[in-house]
Amino acid sequence: MRFIRFSHLNKRVLFIAFGAALLASSLSACGHMGDGPRWGSGPMSETDAAQFRGKMVDRIASKLDLDAPQKQLLSALGDKLHAQRKALMGNSTDPRAELQALVAGNKFDRSRAQTLVNEKTDIVRNQSPEVIAAFGDFYDSLRPEQQQKVRDFMQKRHGHRWGG
């Protein structure tokens, strides 16, 4: 087995990639959740979203044995991710309808699709520094054994998203 020595820059890229993966998973995991008694009946209310984030923070805090300041930093990271997700969703109550509108006619609406991509890319570009800083603050606050648990989790979860 070949061992790779990570430079400081490679570690930074790895953590940025982890932050992006965390963002993508939060978008896909929360994007379909509803506010009714059964999940999936519409977008989450702010109260439900806050409760969901609180439960996730508690779950991660218990797995990593976080102290109070670390838990605050994790909560701040969750808040930044939620704010970025809300910005990505925009004012639309039905984001799926926006995508369906692209193929509603005889031709694919390329200009609207490009506009949507540009809007979402700008949001990610503008808000990513805050998300990256929040993730960096959280990760840097972890003790070495906690950081190792994060790395182990990332390694263990690799490829399991789609049953691979």
N, C-alpha and C positions, 0 to 999 in steps of 0.2 A: 504494500500500500504506500502510495506516495503522499508525503505530508507537505502541505502548503504553508509557507510562512506568510502571514498576513502583515502587511505594512500598516502604518497608521491610516493611510489613505484608503486602503482596501477595507479596513474595519469600518471607516466612516461610510463607505459605499454600502457595505453590508448592513449597517444600521439604518441608513436611508432606505435601502431596499426593504428592510423589515418594517419600517414605518409605512412605506407605500403598501406593503402587503397587509399590514394591519388596517390601513385605510380601506383598501379594496375589500377586505373581509368584513369590515364594519358596514360598508355600503351594501354588500350583497346580503349580509345576514340581517340587517335591519331594514333594508329597503322594502321588503314585502310584509313587514309586520303591521298588524292592525291595532285598533284601539278598542275593539269590542271584547266580549268575553272570550271569543276565539281569535287567535292571531290570524292575520291575513284578511281582515275585513276593512282595511283602509290604512292610511298612514297613522303612525303612533302620535298620540297627543304628547304635549311637552311633559306632562306629569308622568305618563307611561314611559317615555324615553328617559326621564331622570331616574325613575325607579329601576329600569333595565340597566342603566349605567351603574347605579348604586349596587345592584346585585352582582354585576360583572366585576366591579372594583372589589367587593367583599370576597368574591370567589378567588380572584387573582391574589388578593392580599393574604388569604388563608393558605394558598398553595406556595407562595413565596415567603411567608412569614414576615410580612412587612410591618414596620413600625409606623407610628402616626404620621411623621413627616413624609415618609415614602408613600403612604397611602394617599396623602394630599396631592403629591406630585402625580400619582397615577390617576387620581380623580381629575386633575387639571388636564392631563393628556386626553382622558375621555371627553372632557368638555370641548377641547380643541378639535378632536375628531368629529364630535357631534356638530359643532359650529360649521366645520368644513362640509360635512354631509348636507346640512341644511342649506348652505350656500349653493352646493351642487344641485340640489333639488329645486332651488329657486322658489318662485311663487306658485308654481304649478301644483294643483291639487291632484292631477293625474299625469305623471311624467310618461306613463306608457302611451297615453294619447298623443303626446308630442312625437314619439317614435312612430306610432301608427300613421300619423299625418304625413310622414315622409313617403309612405308607400300607398297613400290613399288614391292617388290618381294613376293615370296610364304610365307615367314616368316617375322615377325616383327623384325626389326633390333634393338635388345635390347641393344647391346653394344653401338651403335651410339646414341640411345635415352638416355642412361645413361650418355654418354659423353656430350651431349647437356645439360642435366639437371645439370651436374657438372659445366660446363662452365657458365651457367646462374646463378647458385647458388653462384659461386665464385664472379661473377661480383656484384651481390646484396650484398653479405657479405662484399666485399671490399669497395664498394661505399656508402653503407647505413650509415656509421658514418657521412659522409659529408651531406647527405640528412637529417638525423636526426638533426644534428647541425644546418643546415639552417632552418629547420622547427622550432626547438626550439628557435633560435634567432628571427625568425619572430613572433612566438606566444608570447614569453616573452616580446616583444616590444609593444604588444597590451594593450590598456587600459582595465580595467575590463569589461566595457560595450561591447567593441569589442570582448573580449574573450567569453562573454556570447552569442553574436551573432553567433560566430563559433560553440559553443556548441549547440545552438538552431538549427542551420542549420544541424549539424550532427544528431541531434535527429529527426528532421523533415524529413530528407532524408532517414532515416533508412528503408530498405525494399522496396523502390520504384524503384529500378533498374530494376527489372523484373516484374513490375506491381503488386507486393505484398503489 
